[in-house]
Amino acid sequence: MTGLAGLALLVWLILILLHGNFWQSGPTLAATRPVTAPTVARPAAPPVAPPVAIVVPARDEAGVIVAMLRSLLTQDYPGRYRVILVDDGSTDGTGALAREVAREVNDKRLRVLDGTPPPAGWSGKLWAVAQGIDAAIPDGINTGINAATDTAGGVELLLLTDADIVHDPRHLSALVARAEQDGLDLVSEMVALACDSLAERALVPAFVYFFQLLYPFAWVNDPLRATAAAAGGTLLLRRRALARIGGIAAVRGALIDDVALARAFKRGGRIWLGHSELARSVRPYPGFADIWRMVVRTAYVQLRFSPLLLAATTLGMALTFLVPPAAALFGHGAARLFGVLAWGGMAWSYLPTLRRFARSPAWAVALPAVALFYMAATISSAVAYHRGRGVRWKQRDYQRMSG
C-alpha cells in the first residue's frame, strides 16, 4: 500500500501545482469591473453594443419557461436584441406558455417558433438551435449551407441559453462586454446551480469541481493551449466565427454540444470560460437519483463510448480519490502518512468550490465518497450503453451519436 499511497500523493502534488490552478474556482463574470482600484467598480458595459439574437431551445420546460423569458425581456442591454424561443416538440404546454408571455408583454423582440423533428444525424437540441438561428439570420449559417461572413440581417452576436436559466438584467451587457473587450469568439459560463436539497449540497459542488479538474479554466482561456470547453447554460457566439466553423451543422450530432462547439471555435479563435454571478439554473435535482440520472446520461459520451477510456478513468479516479483515505485509515507508517497528506491536499483543493456554493468546509473531507458516487454513475452509464439502451434525454433516444 505504501507504493500506491506515495503515487496518489504525487498525483495530488502535480494536480495542485501544475494543473492549471483548477482548484481556484475562477474566473468569474461579474456585474462590475474595477476602475482605478480593486475596491472601486462600475457596471460592466460593452465598449460597443452590436445587435444580439438570443436563441432558446425548449422541450418540456413549462415549469421554468415564464421566469426565463421575463428575465431575458428585462435586460438592460444598450443595443438591439431579440429573443427566439424554439418549442422543440414539447408535450407539457411549454409553447403555449411562451406565447402567453409574448401576448402579455406585447414585446416584438420575442418570437416563439414551433420546431420540427430533427433530421437523421442531428441531436434534438442542436436542431432546435439551428432553427432559431435560421430565424435570426436567414442565410443558412446554422446548417452550413451558406457559411457566408456577411452581416445581412444585422445580428453580430448569438446568445444560446438553456430554458432553465434565469438571467440578471445586467447579464447580456456583461457577456458582450467580455467578448468585445478581448475580441473573443465565444464566451461561456458555468451558471450558478441549485444547491438546496441534501443531494444537491452533497453532489452539485463536486460536479463543478470535477468539471474544473477535467477542463482547467485557465487552460481553456489560454490561446496557446489546446484545452477547450464551455458550459451550455450560456454561450455567446460571434457570428463570423460560427460561419468559419461551418455553422451549427459542424457539431450537429454532438451530445455534449457545448464542449464540441468550444473545440471548434478555439481552433481558429479565442474563447473564454468562467463562472457567473448573473445567471442561475432553476432546475432542481431534489434527490440522489435525479443527479444519478443526470450523470448517467452523458458520462459515457464524455468517454467517447470507449471501454479502454472507461477502465483508465476508473483506475485513475480510484488512485486519486479512494487510495488516500484508504491509506490514511488502514495503512501504517509511510503509507498512512502519504494517505493523510494526499487526502489533506484533496480536501484543501475542494475548499474554494465549497465557498462558492456557501457550503461548510466539512464537506471537503467527504470528497472521496462523492467521487465514488460519480465513478459508479459513470460505470452505470457504460453498462446501460452496452446493453443497448444508449443515451436517453427528454423522451428521445440517441444510440451512437458523437460526444
C-alpha positions as CSV (number, residue, x, y, z in Angstrom):
1,M,0.0,0.0,0.0
2,T,2.9,2.3,0.6
3,G,3.7,2.5,-3.2
4,L,0.1,3.3,-4.1
5,A,-0.2,5.9,-1.4
6,G,3.0,7.5,-2.5
7,L,1.8,7.6,-6.1
8,A,-1.5,9.1,-5.0
9,L,0.4,11.8,-3.1
10,L,2.5,12.5,-6.2
11,V,-0.7,12.8,-8.3
12,W,-2.1,15.4,-6.0
13,L,1.1,17.4,-5.9
14,I,1.0,17.5,-9.7
15,L,-2.7,18.4,-9.8
16,I,-2.4,21.2,-7.3
17,L,0.9,22.7,-8.6
18,L,0.8,22.1,-12.3
19,H,-2.8,21.5,-13.5
20,G,-3.9,25.0,-14.4
21,N,-4.8,26.1,-10.9
22,F,-8.1,24.2,-11.4
23,W,-8.9,24.4,-7.7
24,Q,-9.1,28.2,-7.6
25,S,-12.7,28.2,-8.8
26,G,-12.4,31.1,-11.1
27,P,-12.5,33.4,-13.1
28,T,-15.9,35.0,-12.7
29,L,-18.0,37.1,-15.0
30,A,-19.3,39.7,-12.6
31,A,-21.7,42.6,-12.8
32,T,-19.0,45.1,-12.2
33,R,-15.4,45.7,-13.2
34,P,-12.6,47.6,-11.5
35,V,-11.8,51.2,-12.5
36,T,-8.8,52.6,-10.5
37,A,-8.5,50.2,-7.6
38,P,-9.8,46.8,-6.5
39,T,-12.4,48.4,-4.3
40,V,-13.7,50.8,-6.9
41,A,-16.0,49.3,-9.6
42,R,-18.5,50.3,-12.2
43,P,-21.1,48.4,-14.2
44,A,-19.7,46.1,-16.9
45,A,-20.8,47.8,-20.1
46,P,-19.6,46.8,-23.6
47,P,-17.5,49.4,-25.5
48,V,-19.9,48.8,-28.4
49,A,-23.3,47.2,-28.3
50,P,-23.8,45.1,-31.5
51,P,-27.1,43.5,-32.3
52,V,-27.7,40.2,-30.5
53,A,-30.1,37.3,-31.2
54,I,-30.9,35.2,-28.2
55,V,-31.9,31.6,-29.1
56,V,-33.6,29.4,-26.6
57,P,-34.3,25.7,-27.4
58,A,-37.1,24.5,-25.1
59,R,-38.5,21.0,-24.7
60,D,-41.0,20.3,-21.8
61,E,-39.9,23.3,-19.8
62,A,-43.3,24.5,-18.6
63,G,-42.2,24.9,-15.0
64,V,-39.4,27.4,-15.8
65,I,-40.2,29.0,-19.1
66,V,-42.1,32.0,-17.9
67,A,-39.4,33.1,-15.4
68,M,-36.7,32.6,-18.0
69,L,-38.5,34.6,-20.7
70,R,-39.3,37.5,-18.4
71,S,-35.6,37.7,-17.3
72,L,-34.5,37.9,-20.9
73,L,-37.0,40.6,-21.8
74,T,-35.9,42.8,-19.0
75,Q,-32.2,43.0,-19.9
76,D,-30.6,46.5,-19.7
77,Y,-28.5,45.9,-22.8
78,P,-27.9,49.3,-24.6
79,G,-28.1,47.8,-28.1
80,R,-30.7,45.9,-30.0
81,Y,-31.5,42.4,-29.2
82,R,-34.3,39.9,-29.9
83,V,-35.3,36.5,-28.3
84,I,-36.3,33.5,-30.4
85,L,-37.7,30.5,-28.5
86,V,-38.0,27.2,-30.4
87,D,-40.5,24.9,-28.9
88,D,-38.9,21.5,-29.6
89,G,-41.9,19.2,-29.6
90,S,-43.0,19.9,-26.0
91,T,-45.9,17.9,-24.6
92,D,-46.4,19.9,-21.4
93,G,-47.6,23.3,-22.9
94,T,-44.2,25.0,-23.0
95,G,-45.0,26.7,-26.3
96,A,-48.5,27.9,-25.2
97,L,-46.9,29.4,-22.0
98,A,-44.3,31.1,-24.1
99,R,-46.9,32.6,-26.4
100,E,-48.9,33.7,-23.4
101,V,-45.9,35.6,-22.2
102,A,-45.5,37.2,-25.7
103,R,-49.1,38.4,-25.7
104,E,-48.9,39.6,-22.1
105,V,-45.8,41.7,-22.5
106,N,-46.6,42.7,-26.1
107,D,-42.9,42.8,-26.8
108,K,-42.0,42.4,-30.5
109,R,-38.5,41.3,-29.5
110,L,-39.9,37.9,-28.6
111,R,-40.7,35.3,-31.2
112,V,-41.9,31.8,-30.5
113,L,-41.4,29.1,-33.1
114,D,-42.7,25.5,-33.4
115,G,-39.7,23.4,-34.1
116,T,-39.8,20.4,-36.5
117,P,-38.5,16.9,-35.7
118,P,-34.7,16.6,-36.1
119,P,-33.3,15.1,-39.3
120,A,-31.1,12.0,-39.1
121,G,-27.8,12.7,-37.5
122,W,-28.9,15.8,-35.6
123,S,-29.5,16.0,-31.8
124,G,-32.8,17.4,-30.9
125,K,-31.4,20.4,-29.0
126,L,-29.0,21.4,-31.8
127,W,-31.7,21.1,-34.5
128,A,-33.8,23.4,-32.4
129,V,-30.9,25.8,-32.0
130,A,-30.3,25.7,-35.8
131,Q,-33.9,26.6,-36.5
132,G,-33.7,29.5,-34.1
133,I,-30.5,30.8,-35.7
134,D,-32.3,30.4,-39.1
135,A,-35.0,32.7,-37.9
136,A,-32.4,35.3,-36.6
137,I,-30.0,35.0,-39.6
138,P,-31.8,33.8,-42.7
139,D,-28.7,32.9,-44.7
140,G,-28.2,29.2,-43.9
141,I,-25.3,29.8,-41.4
142,N,-26.8,27.3,-38.9
143,T,-26.7,24.3,-41.2
144,G,-23.6,25.3,-43.0
145,I,-25.4,25.5,-46.4
146,N,-24.0,29.0,-46.7
147,A,-21.2,29.9,-44.4
148,A,-21.0,33.5,-45.6
149,T,-19.4,36.0,-43.3
150,D,-21.6,38.9,-44.4
151,T,-23.7,40.7,-41.8
152,A,-27.0,40.7,-43.6
153,G,-29.8,40.5,-41.0
154,G,-27.8,42.8,-38.6
155,V,-27.0,40.2,-36.0
156,E,-23.3,40.1,-34.9
157,L,-23.6,38.0,-31.7
158,L,-25.7,35.0,-30.8
159,L,-26.5,34.0,-27.2
160,L,-27.6,30.4,-26.8
161,T,-29.1,29.8,-23.4
162,D,-31.0,26.9,-21.9
163,A,-34.6,27.3,-21.0
164,D,-34.0,26.7,-17.2
165,I,-31.7,29.7,-16.8
166,V,-32.8,32.9,-15.2
167,H,-30.8,36.0,-16.1
168,D,-30.0,39.1,-14.1
169,P,-30.9,42.3,-16.0
170,R,-27.1,43.1,-16.4
171,H,-26.2,39.7,-17.8
172,L,-26.3,40.3,-21.5
173,S,-24.3,43.5,-21.1
174,A,-21.7,41.8,-19.1
175,L,-21.4,38.9,-21.6
176,V,-21.0,41.3,-24.6
177,A,-18.5,43.5,-22.6
178,R,-16.4,40.4,-22.0
179,A,-16.5,39.4,-25.7
180,E,-15.8,42.9,-27.1
181,Q,-13.1,44.0,-24.7
182,D,-10.9,41.0,-25.5
183,G,-12.0,40.2,-29.1
184,L,-13.4,36.8,-28.1
185,D,-15.3,34.5,-30.4
186,L,-17.0,32.5,-27.6
187,V,-17.9,33.5,-24.1
188,S,-19.4,30.8,-21.8
189,E,-20.2,30.5,-18.1
190,M,-20.8,27.9,-15.5
191,V,-24.1,29.4,-14.2
192,A,-25.0,29.2,-10.5
193,L,-26.6,25.8,-9.9
194,A,-29.3,25.0,-7.4
195,C,-27.8,23.7,-4.1
196,D,-30.7,23.4,-1.7
197,S,-31.6,19.7,-1.2
198,L,-29.4,17.3,0.7
199,A,-28.5,15.6,-2.6
200,E,-27.6,19.0,-4.2
201,R,-25.5,20.1,-1.2
202,A,-23.6,16.8,-1.3
203,L,-23.1,16.4,-5.0
204,V,-23.5,19.6,-7.0
205,P,-20.4,21.4,-5.8
206,A,-18.4,18.3,-6.7
207,F,-19.9,18.3,-10.2
208,V,-18.4,21.8,-10.8
209,Y,-15.1,20.8,-9.1
210,F,-14.7,17.8,-11.4
211,F,-15.6,19.9,-14.5
212,Q,-12.8,22.3,-13.5
213,L,-10.5,19.3,-13.0
214,L,-11.3,18.0,-16.4
215,Y,-11.1,21.4,-18.1
216,P,-9.0,23.9,-16.1
217,F,-10.5,27.3,-16.9
218,A,-7.0,28.9,-17.1
219,W,-6.0,26.5,-19.8
220,V,-9.3,26.9,-21.7
221,N,-8.8,30.7,-21.7
222,D,-5.1,30.4,-22.8
223,P,-4.9,30.7,-26.6
224,L,-1.6,28.8,-26.6
225,R,-3.2,25.7,-25.1
226,A,-5.4,23.2,-26.9
227,T,-7.8,22.7,-23.9
228,A,-11.3,23.8,-24.9
229,A,-14.6,23.6,-23.1
230,A,-17.8,25.6,-22.5
231,A,-20.8,25.3,-20.2
232,G,-24.1,25.1,-22.1
233,G,-26.2,27.3,-19.8
234,T,-24.9,30.4,-21.6
235,L,-22.9,30.5,-24.8
236,L,-22.3,33.9,-26.5
237,L,-21.0,33.3,-30.1
238,R,-19.6,35.6,-32.6
239,R,-21.5,35.2,-35.9
240,R,-18.5,35.3,-38.2
241,A,-16.7,32.6,-36.1
242,L,-19.8,30.4,-36.3
243,A,-19.7,30.8,-40.1
244,R,-16.0,29.9,-40.1
245,I,-16.6,26.5,-38.5
246,G,-19.4,25.8,-40.9
247,G,-22.4,26.6,-38.7
248,I,-24.1,24.5,-36.1
249,A,-24.1,21.7,-38.6
250,A,-20.4,21.2,-37.7
251,V,-21.4,19.7,-34.4
252,R,-24.9,18.6,-35.3
253,G,-24.6,15.1,-33.7
254,A,-22.8,16.2,-30.6
255,L,-24.5,15.2,-27.3
256,I,-22.0,17.3,-25.3
257,D,-22.6,20.2,-27.7
258,D,-21.1,23.0,-25.6
259,V,-17.6,21.3,-25.4
260,A,-17.8,20.4,-29.1
261,L,-18.6,24.0,-30.1
262,A,-15.8,25.3,-27.9
263,R,-13.3,22.9,-29.5
264,A,-14.4,24.0,-33.0
265,F,-14.2,27.7,-32.1
266,K,-10.8,27.6,-30.4
267,R,-9.1,26.1,-33.5
268,G,-9.2,29.5,-35.2
269,G,-10.1,32.0,-32.5
270,R,-10.2,32.9,-28.8
271,I,-12.7,31.6,-26.2
272,W,-13.4,32.3,-22.5
273,L,-14.9,30.2,-19.8
274,G,-15.7,31.3,-16.3
275,H,-18.3,31.3,-13.5
276,S,-21.4,33.6,-13.5
277,E,-22.7,35.9,-10.8
278,L,-25.5,36.9,-13.1
279,A,-27.3,33.7,-14.3
280,R,-28.6,30.8,-12.3
281,S,-30.3,27.5,-13.1
282,V,-33.7,27.0,-11.7
283,R,-33.8,23.3,-12.5
284,P,-33.8,21.4,-9.2
285,Y,-32.3,18.0,-8.5
286,P,-34.1,17.1,-5.3
287,G,-32.9,13.6,-4.9
288,F,-29.7,11.5,-5.3
289,A,-31.5,9.5,-8.1
290,D,-32.1,12.7,-10.0
291,I,-28.4,13.6,-10.0
292,W,-27.5,9.9,-10.8
293,R,-29.7,10.1,-14.0
294,M,-28.1,13.4,-15.0
295,V,-24.6,11.9,-14.8
296,V,-25.5,8.6,-16.4
297,R,-27.0,10.5,-19.4
298,T,-23.6,11.8,-20.6
299,A,-20.8,10.3,-18.6
300,Y,-20.0,7.5,-21.2
301,V,-20.5,10.0,-24.0
302,Q,-17.7,12.1,-22.4
303,L,-15.5,8.9,-22.7
304,R,-16.4,8.5,-26.4
305,F,-18.1,5.2,-25.6
306,S,-14.7,3.6,-25.1
307,P,-14.2,0.7,-22.7
308,L,-10.5,1.4,-22.6
309,L,-11.1,5.1,-21.6
310,L,-13.6,3.8,-19.0
311,A,-11.1,1.5,-17.5
312,A,-8.4,4.1,-17.4
313,T,-10.7,6.7,-15.9
314,T,-12.0,4.3,-13.2
315,L,-8.5,3.3,-12.2
316,G,-7.3,6.9,-12.3
317,M,-10.1,8.1,-10.1
318,A,-9.6,5.2,-7.7
319,L,-6.0,6.0,-7.3
320,T,-6.6,9.8,-6.9
321,F,-9.7,9.8,-4.7
322,L,-10.0,6.4,-3.0
323,V,-6.5,5.3,-2.2
324,P,-5.7,8.4,0.0
325,P,-8.5,7.8,2.6
326,A,-7.9,4.0,2.5
327,A,-4.2,4.5,3.2
328,A,-4.9,7.1,5.9
329,L,-7.4,5.0,7.7
330,F,-6.0,1.5,7.3
331,G,-2.3,1.9,6.4
332,H,0.7,2.0,8.6
333,G,3.9,4.1,8.7
334,A,4.8,5.8,5.5
335,A,1.6,4.6,3.8
336,R,-0.6,6.3,6.4
337,L,1.5,9.5,6.2
338,F,1.2,9.6,2.4
339,G,-2.5,8.9,2.6
340,V,-3.1,11.7,5.2
341,L,-1.1,14.2,3.1
342,A,-2.9,13.3,-0.1
343,W,-6.3,13.3,1.5
344,G,-5.5,16.7,3.1
345,G,-4.4,18.1,-0.3
346,M,-7.5,16.8,-1.9
347,A,-9.7,18.4,0.7
348,W,-7.8,21.7,0.6
349,S,-8.3,21.9,-3.2
350,Y,-12.0,21.5,-2.8
351,L,-12.4,24.4,-0.4
352,P,-12.7,27.2,-3.0
353,T,-15.6,25.4,-4.7
354,L,-17.3,24.9,-1.4
355,R,-17.0,28.6,-0.6
356,R,-18.6,29.4,-4.0
357,F,-21.6,27.4,-3.0
358,A,-21.6,28.6,0.6
359,R,-21.2,25.1,1.9
360,S,-19.4,24.0,5.1
361,P,-15.7,23.1,4.8
362,A,-16.6,19.8,6.4
363,W,-17.9,18.6,3.1
364,A,-14.2,18.6,1.8
365,V,-13.5,15.5,3.9
366,A,-16.3,13.6,2.2
367,L,-15.0,14.2,-1.3
368,P,-13.8,10.6,-1.7
369,A,-17.3,9.3,-1.1
370,V,-18.7,11.8,-3.6
371,A,-16.1,10.7,-6.1
372,L,-17.2,7.1,-5.6
373,F,-20.8,8.2,-6.4
374,Y,-19.7,9.7,-9.7
375,M,-17.5,6.7,-10.5
376,A,-20.4,4.4,-10.0
377,A,-22.7,6.5,-12.2
378,T,-20.1,6.6,-14.9
379,I,-19.8,2.8,-14.9
380,S,-23.6,2.6,-14.9
381,S,-23.6,4.9,-18.0
382,A,-21.3,2.5,-19.8
383,V,-23.3,-0.6,-18.8
384,A,-26.5,1.0,-20.0
385,Y,-24.9,1.8,-23.3
386,H,-23.5,-1.6,-23.9
387,R,-26.8,-3.2,-23.1
388,G,-28.3,-1.3,-26.0
389,R,-30.1,1.4,-24.0
390,G,-27.9,4.2,-25.4
391,V,-28.4,7.7,-24.3
392,R,-32.0,8.9,-23.4
393,W,-32.9,12.5,-22.8
394,K,-36.4,14.0,-22.7
395,Q,-38.1,11.1,-24.3
396,R,-35.5,10.9,-27.1
397,D,-33.1,8.0,-27.7
398,Y,-29.6,8.6,-29.0
399,Q,-27.7,5.5,-29.9
400,R,-24.3,6.2,-31.5
401,M,-24.1,9.9,-31.9
402,S,-20.8,11.7,-31.2
403,G,-19.8,13.1,-27.9
